[in-house]
Amino acid sequence: MNKLTRSNSHDNIALNPMSKIIHSKPTSHGADPSSLGVKDNGTLMSSSSEYVASPYQNASSAIAVLDVLPLTFGAIRGYLPERHQLTNLSIPELQPTILSTKELSLPVDFLPGEDDVKLREDITYHGHKRKVIHHGELIVTKYRLLFVTKSTDSNVMVNVPIGMISQMEKIGGQKFSHINDGAAYGIEIDCKDNRRFFFGIAKEQNQRRNLFDQLTRLIFPFSIAKPDNTNPLQFFSSFFAWNYKQKICPDTIDEGWTLYDKVTDYTRMGIRRHGDPHWSINTEINKDYALCDTYPNVLVLPANFDSSRFQNVAAFRSRNRMPVLSWYCRDSYVTITRASQPLTGLNRKSQDDVEYLQEIANTNVNQNSSLYILDARPKVNAIANKANGGGYEDYSDCELEFHNIQNIHVMRESLSKLHTTIRHGSNEDKNWLIHIRAILTSVNRIVSLVNNDKRSVLVHCSDGWDRTAQLTSLSMLILDSYYRTLDGFLILIEKEWISFGHKFLLRIGHADKIYSERSPVFLQFLDCTYQLLQQFESAFEFNEKFLLTIADSLYSCQYGTFLLNSEKLRTDMKISEYTMSAWTPILQDRKMYLNPLYNTKSNEILQINSTLNQMKLWKNYYFQHMPDYQSTVDKNTNRYSTLLHLRNKLTTESNPVRPDDDSSQTKSRTSSYILSGTHNQNSQTT
């Protein structure tokens, strides 16, 4: 669409037919609700001209705007798009463009595709604890929200991706401020990375209401009209990822989307592509996602189980998420499988499920090896689920163990409390670290069963896409050194999180202000990986900056990797044609994320120290935007660069004279260190 300028005075367009906009004159008698203005305190007001009280009250209102915008703004901007083009675009994309970012002359590196300014408003920004007030402009593009002072140097005081914004709240009037400030009146914005901003607004002409509605249309479009999973253009154009792709590589599939190949990863573990005596790489049973629409289209299943019974096994599991292979040890035949809870209810049984689990146990040729089931839920929660049709395995041929990992709602509240504690200037809140420890303790148990006892383990929680993904992926990270390489870690995320249906869209809350399904499940996985990196620094090819980059990509909506809930949706909506992968820039600039202390010859199984005093708050993430906090990431990057230079120099000088046995002794010492997390302090002083 052509992008001509307009003024903010055109924002109040009534969501009614055009004839009504022209002819209706609201009065205090007999006026319908849509023709009456509403003040910030909720009372009605009348006007001599058409006034929009609150645009996009529901999905039907959002559809109505598609009728109004082309006629109104098309006339203003000199462009009338065709009807089919409009119905295929999103609410944020249809928001009129005020000017180009090139016209702003700001000290900001705008991204390719970040061309259009969608909102520009005079406003005040209240700094830390609202003690200092700055006058300037609020500027919003498809990617970011800025506050720029009106001084001659145009100081940029706020610069945050709009995908990072967690919620907005009107402060003053009917709402009370988080800080006891009776004079506060404006909009407070909370971010998913613990930033908080307060913008003051004059109490006149419903300015706050209009601004709040404009921000909602840009930041939370799915709260206005639910996303249409059958319309890829409408869905993806809600995010900046679509605009970015159009500028960078509109006609090609970037390399990040092709990094993970399911069959290749399973054969790397030691499973034969054809004719494996124990496991079958099955590309047919979930073709077109017919068996389970939240599983990948390639599943590894017991080779000696009657395939005609798979449907019965799936039907006895929540969401049809039957037990399937995650990891296999070619040396011991031990496996980690994953599933959802069985639908035992109060008194249901499935012989197909019982015998299927027995066949999984039979693939482990170690003597007397029954299947061990690790249920991530607290037992009381699992029992409660029986009343709702769920349950757990009370099978004589399996051993069952419950763990105390809390549900998504508890984790969400825990992160919120951590954010509050940090904003109040403290880092003494141990509750979050207690949850991190609980996850790693369960992982330790899985690793011990697999490595020491040679037991195959089935992992599940309720639906098998949250806690289950945490436990399987972290166990694989500890057991398999391949996943501790940079490429391997990205493949691990693709495999255990993305292809197995972690609901990123809902858990992150992309483009939607609804809170009930949000939870920092994947962030906890990154946090647990950080804990491992602290204890075993030389066991990982990547560094902390790598984890921070992934964490930022999780929320920024610059890439498509974390935008959808399942592989089926990604396939149906052709995600690689509309967005870029978050892995592509990492792969193209991999040197930035490499750890020079990495021991390339180490393939040891890590032994975590999961005591609470070994859990470290990830300050470079949780504190990164706090005033006066000095991140150590850049310092560590410089340190790594120096160490890498020294290591290369020493290697060059010592190789001609170093005996072979000295090298093996060095390797032996390194391997011994990697085995135990109790040597954490040694790694920090190396």
N, C-alpha and C positions, 0 to 999 in steps of 0.2 A: 504494500500500500504506500502511496505517496505520503510523505510526512511533512505537512505544513504546520505552522505554529497556531496555537490558540491560547486563549486566556482561561484562567481558572473560573471565570464567571460563568462558563458554560457547563459546569459540573452538575448543577441541579436540573437534570432533565427528568421529567416525570415518566414513570414506567407505565404509560397509558397509550392508547392509540393516538396517532398524530392529530386526528380531528379533535380529540379531547384536549390535547395540549393547546391547540389554537383557540378553541371556543369556550372551554369551561372557565367559570369564574366562581371560585368557592365563596360561599357566604356562611354566616353563622347558623343559617337554617337550611336543613335538608341537604347539606353537602355530604357527599360520600367520603369515607375515611381517606381515600387516596388523594383527595383534593385539599386536604387540610395539612398544614404544617404542624410539626411537633417540636416543642421546645426541649432542651436538654433535661428538664425535670419531668418530662413525660406528658405535660399538659398540651392540649391542642391549641393552635393559633390559626387565625384566618389571615388571608392575604388577598390583595386586589389582583395579584397575578399568580400563575400556577407555581406551586411550591412542592418540592419533593420532600416528604418527611423522612423516609429512610429507604433508600434504594435497595433492591435485591433482598426483600424480606424473606423470600423463599425461592424454590427452584423455578416456579412459574414466572416470578418477577424477573429472574435472570434470563429466561427465554424471551420475555417481552423486550428486554433491552436490545436484543438482536434486531428487533423490528425498528426500534427507535434510533439506534446509533447510526446506521448507514444513512438514514434520511437526514438526521440533524447534523451530525459531524461531517458527513459526506459533503453537505452543502457548504459548511463552514470551511472545510479543508480543500474543497475543489475536487473531490473524488467520490464517486459512487460505486463501491464494489458490488459485484454480483451477489445475489442472495445465498447461493451455495457456498461461496467463499466465506461469508460471515458465519454461517452456522457451523463451519468447520474450524473456526478460531475460538480461542479461549477468552474469558473475561479480561484477564490482564492485557492480552494482546490487543483487544478491542478498545482498551482505554486510550483516549486520544493523546497524541503526542504534542507536547508544548514546544519543544525545541530539540535540537541535536546536542549531544554531549560535547561535540566539538566547539559549540558556541559558548561553553561555560568558562573556558580558560582557567581551570582549576588544577592544582597540583595533585591530580589523581590519575593513576594509570587505568583508564577505562579498558575493559576487555573487548576483544573482537566480538562484534554483535551487540555490544552495549551502546547502541547509538541513540536511543530515544529517551528523553526525559518525560516521564509520565505524570509527575507531580512536582510543583514548585510553590512553596508557601512561605511567607514571612512568619517568623515564629521566634520564640526564645528557648534557649537550651539551658537547663539548670544543672550545673556541674556537680561534682562529687558531693553527696549529701545536700545538694541544692543550695549550697552556700554562696555560689557565684552564678550570676545570671549573664548569659551571652545573647546578644541579638544577632539574628542572621536568617538564613534560609534553610528550610527542609527541602531536600531534593531527592526524588525517588526515580530510579530506572527499573528495568525488568530484573536487574541483578542485585542492586544495592540501595541502601538508604544512607543519605549523607546529611550532616548538618555543617554548614559553612558560615563562618562569621562574616559580617559585612565590613570588616576592616579592610584596609588597602591590601594586606597580604593574603586575604581570603583563607584564613586558618580553618582547616578541615578538622573538626572536633569529634565527629561521629562518622564512621565508615564501616558499615556492617552489611553483609549479604542478607537480603530479605528472607532467604530460606532459614537463616539463623534465628529469626524472630519467633518466639514461642507464644507470646500472648500480648495483647494490648488491653489497657484498662483506662477508663475515664476517671480522673482523680478530681475531687472537688464536687460541689453540688450534692448529689445523692451518694457519691462514693467517698470513702475516707482514704487519705494518703497512708502509704506504708510508714511514712515518717510523720510524726506529729507536727504538721504544719497546716494550720487552719486556713492559710491564705492560698494554699496550693490549688491550682485550677489548670487542668490540661490533660495530657495523655501520657501515660507511663508505658514503656515498652520493655518487656523482659525477653532475654535471649536464651537460647538453648546452651550457649557457652558461658552463661553466668553474667553477661553484660546487662546493665539496666540503664535506661535513659528516661529522663522526664522532660517533656516539652510543654512549656507554658503557652496558653492561648488566651486572648482577650475575651471577656464575657460579653460578646455582642454578636447579633445576627446569626446565631447558631453556627458560628465558625467551627467550634470543636466538633459538633455533630457532622458537619459536612466533611471535615478533614478525616475524622474517624471512619466514615463510610468510604471515602476514597482509598484510604490505607487498607481497609478490609478487602476491597476489590482487587488490590494489587498483591497483597500478602496472603490472604486466606480465601482465594476464589472458590475452593471446594466447600467452604462453609456457606456459600451463596447458592451454588448449584453443584450437586454431587458429580464426580468425574464420570465420564462416559468411556468405559473400557472398550467400546466398539468403534470409537472414533479417535484414532491415534493422533491426528493433527490437533484436534481440540484438546486432548489430554496433554500432549507434550508441549504445546504452545503456551500452556499455563506456566511453564518453567523457562528460566533463562537458558537451560541446557539446549533447548531447541534453537534459539537464536544463535548460540555459540557454535553449534554444529553447522548452521547455514553459512557461517563466515569461514570456518576453519576447513571443513572437508564435506561440502554438501553432497557430493556425488560418490564418495568412497566410504568404505567401512574401515575405521581406524583399528590399529593393531591390538588394542586392549580387549576388543570383543572376541578375538580369535586366540587369546592366550590359553584358555582352558579347553582341553579336549578330554571328554569323560573316559573314553575307551583307553586313551594313552595313559591316563593316570592310574587306572585299574591294572593295566598290564605292567606298568612300572612297579607296582607292588608285588607282582609275581603271578597274577592270575592269567591263565592262557586265554587268548582271544577265542579259540575254539578248542573243544575237547578237554577242558579242565575237569579233573575227576570230582571236584568238590563244589565249584561255583560256576555259575553261568552268567556271562555278560549279556543281558537280555535287552535287545533293542526293539522288541515287538510288543511286549505285554503292556507297556505304557505309551505306545505310539499314539500320537495325538492326545496324550494325557487322558486316555479313556479309563484307566484303572484308578488313578489318583491325580487330580488336577493341581495338587500342590507339590508333587514329586517331580523329579527330572524324567525325561523321556528314555533314559538309559538306566536300568536297575540291575544290580548284581544280586542274584538269588541262588539258593541251594540247588545244585544241579540235579540231585537225585529225588527231588520232591515232585509229585505229580502236578504238572502245570495247570491241569484242569481245576485244581483246588485253590489256586492263588486268589481267585475272586472271593471265595468264602473266607479265606484268611483276611483279606483286605476289609471285607464287610464287617468283621468282628473288631476292627480297630477304628478309633476316632478319625474321622475325615478320610477313611480308607488308607491311612498311613501305616501300612504293614511293615514288619521288620525287614530291613534290607541292609546290605553291607556298606559300611563306611570305610573300614580299614582292615588290611590283611597282612599278616607277617609270613613271608615266604619261608622263613627258617623253622618256625614253630607251628604254623597253621592256625595260630590264634587269631581271633577276629574281634572287631568292634562293630556291632550292628546298632541300628537306630529305628525307632518306631514312635507311635503315639500310644496312649493308654488303651487297654482292651475294654470292650464294652460289656463288661460282666454284669453291670447293674447290681441289683440285690441278689440275683440268683441265676445268672445266665452262664452257660458254658459253650465252648466250641472245641470239638475234637480236632477239627482242622487246625486251629491255632495251636493246640497242645502238641500235635504231631509235627507241625511246622517248626516250632521251637526245638523239638527234639532233633529234627534234621539239621538245624543250625548247629546244635551241640555236636552232632556226628561229624561235621566237617573238621572239627578239631580232633586230630588223631592221637593226642596225648591221652594216656591211660586214665580212665575214670574221670573224665572231664565233663561234668555237667555244665549247662548254661547258667551263667550268673546274671541276674537282672538287677540293674541299678536304677531305681525310681528316684528321680531328682527331687520329688516333692516331699514335704513333711508328711508323715503317715496320716495325721489327722485330716489333711487336705485330700489325700487319696481316698480315705474312707468316706469323706463327705461327697466326693464325686460319684460314689456308687449310687447315691440317691438320685443323681441326675443322669444315670445311665452309663457313667464311666466306671472306673475301677482299677484293679491291679491283678497280677497273676498270682493266684494261689495254687500253683502247680507242684505236684510231688517231685517231678523230675528236674525242677529248677530251684535255685536259691534266690531269694528276693531280699533286697536291702533298700530301705528308704533313706533319703538324705534330706537335709533341712534347708534346701535352697528355696527362698520365698518366691511368690508369684510376681507378675509384672507390676501390680499396683503397689506392693510393698517397695519394690525397687525404685519405682517412680518417686514415691514419697521420700525415700532415703536420699536420692540425688537432690531433691528439692531442699531437704534439710541441710545437706552439705553445702549447697549454694548459699543458703541463708547464713550458715556459720562462717563461710569464707567472706561474705560481704560485711559481716560484723567484725572482721579483723582477726579471726581465730582459725586455727587448723587442728583443734582438739577433738573434733567430732569423729569418733571411731566407728560409728554405725555403718558408714559406707564401707570401710575397710573390713568390718566383720562379714559383710556380704561377699566381698572379694575373697576373703579367706575361706568362706564356706564353699565357694565354687572351686577354689584350688585344692581344698581338702578332698572334695569328691573326685577331682581329677587325679589326685595322688592315689586314691583308692583304686580307680580304674587302671592306672598304670601298674600298680602293684599286682593286681589280679592278672593282668595280661603278661607282664614281664617276669614276675617272680613265681606266680602260681600256674602260669600257662593256662589260664581260664579264659574262655571266650565270654564277652560281656555284651549284653543288650542294654541300651540306654534309652530311657524315655521319660517324659514328664506327662503333661496332659495331652496337648496336641502335637508335641514333638517338633516344634519349630522355634522355641525360645531357649529354655534351659538345656534341652537336649543338644542343640547346636553348640552351646557354650562348652558342654562337657566333651562331646565327640571331637570338636576342632582343637581344643586345648590338649586333650589326650594325644591326638595325632601329632600336634606340635612338639610334644615332649618325647614321643616314641620314635618319630621319623624325622631324621635330620634334614631330609629334602624340604620339608615344609618350613624349615628355619632359614632357607634361602629367600632372596627377595621374590623371585618368580614363584617359588613354592608357596610362600605365604599368601600371595594373591590368588593362586589356584586353590588353596585351602578355603579362602573366603568364598570364591566362586562355587566351590563344591558343597561345603557343609552349610553355608548360609544362603547363598543366592539360589542355587539350583534346587535345594531342599526346602525352599519356601518360607524363609524367615520374612515376616510381613513388614518390610522396610517402610513402605508408604504409611502404614498405620502406626508403627512403633516410633517412627521419627515425627510423624504428624505433618508431613509435607503439605503445604498449601491449605491446611485445615486447622482451625482453632480448637476442635474437639479434643479433649484431653483423655478420655476414658481408655483409649487403646494405646496411648503412648507409653513407652518404657525404654530405659537405657540399656537394653539387653546386649546389643552389639557393642556399645561403649564399654560395658563391663568386660567383654571379651578383649577389647584393645587394652583395657586397664590391666587385666590378668597377664596379657602378653608383655606389658611394660614391667610387671613384677618379675617375670621370668628373665627379661632383658637385664634387670638390675642384678639378679643372682648369677646369671650365666652370660656375661657380656660377650665372651669370645665364641659362644655357641651360635650366634645369630649373624647372618650376613648383612642384615639391615640395622639401622640405628633408630634412635628415638624420633628424629625428625620424620622418618618414614611413617611411624605410627601417628604422629600429629597431623601429617598431611592427609592420611586416610580419615582421621577423625573430622577434619575440616570439610573434606569432600562429602562426608556423610550428611551434612546439613546444608551445604552451600547451594545445591541444585544447579551447579555448573555442568555436571555430568549426569548421565542417565543410570549409572550403575546401581544406585540405591533408591530409585524412584518407584519401583513396583513390588508386588507381593509374591510373585511366583514366576517360575520359568515359563509356564504356559502363557501368562499375560505378556511376558517379554517377547515370546515368540509370536503370539497372535498380533501384537501391536508393533512388531518390527522395530524394536527399540534401537537397534544399531543403525537403522536408516534415519532416525529422527534425533538421536543424541550421540555424544561421544562417551567412551568409557573412561572412568576415572583412572584406569591403569595406564592409559596411553602416555600422558605427560610424565608419569613415574618411570616408565620403561625408556622413554626418550631422554630422560635426565637422571639415569640411575646412579651415576657417580655421587650425586648429592646425598643419596640415601644409603650408601654403603658404609659398613663398619670396618675400619682398618684393623681392628683387633680380632676380626673373625678368623678362626682356625679352620681352614678349608678341609683339613683331614679328619676332623672330628665327626664321628657319627654316633656318639654316645647317647644313651637314654638319660635324660635329666632327672635328678632327684630333688624335688622342690622342698624347700623349708617353708612350710605354710603356717608357722606359728605367727600369731598376731604381731609380735614385735618385729617380724621380718617384712610385714606389709608396709609399703611406703606410699604416702599420698602422692599422686602424680601431679606435682605442683606446676610443672611446665604446661600442663593442660588446664587444670582447674583454676589456677591462679593467673593465667597468662594475660588476662585483661584487667586485673586488679591494679589500682593506682600504686605506684612505687614498687611493684614486684619486678625484679630483674630476672628474666628468663635465662637459663643456662644453656639453651639450645645452641645459640651462636658461639658461645664460649667452647662448648663441647665440639662443635664442628671445626673450630680452629685447632683445638687440641688433637682431634683425629687427624687433621691434615698434617700437623707436625709429626705425630707418631708414625703416620704412614711414610712420610719422607725419611725418618730415622730408620724405620724397619727396612725399607728398601736399600738404604745405604749400608746398613749392617749386614744384610743378606749378601749384597754384592761383595763386600770386603771379606766376609768369613767363609763363604762357600768353598773357595779353592783349598782351604786348609782344614776345614772342619771334618773330622772323621764321621763315617756313616753312623757309628754307634752313638755319637753325641746327638745326632739328629733324632734318632729313635728315642733317646732318653728325654729329649725336649718334648717330643710328641707324647710320650708316656706321662710326663708330668702334667702336660696340658689336659690330657684325657682324664687324669685323676682329678684335676680341678673341676672339670666340667661336670663330673658325676654328682657333686654335692653342692647344694645351695648354701651350705653353712660357710662356704669360702667367699661369700659375697664381698667382704671387706677387702680381700686380696685383689679382687678385680677392680676395685675403685682406686687402688693405689698403684696399679701396674704401670 
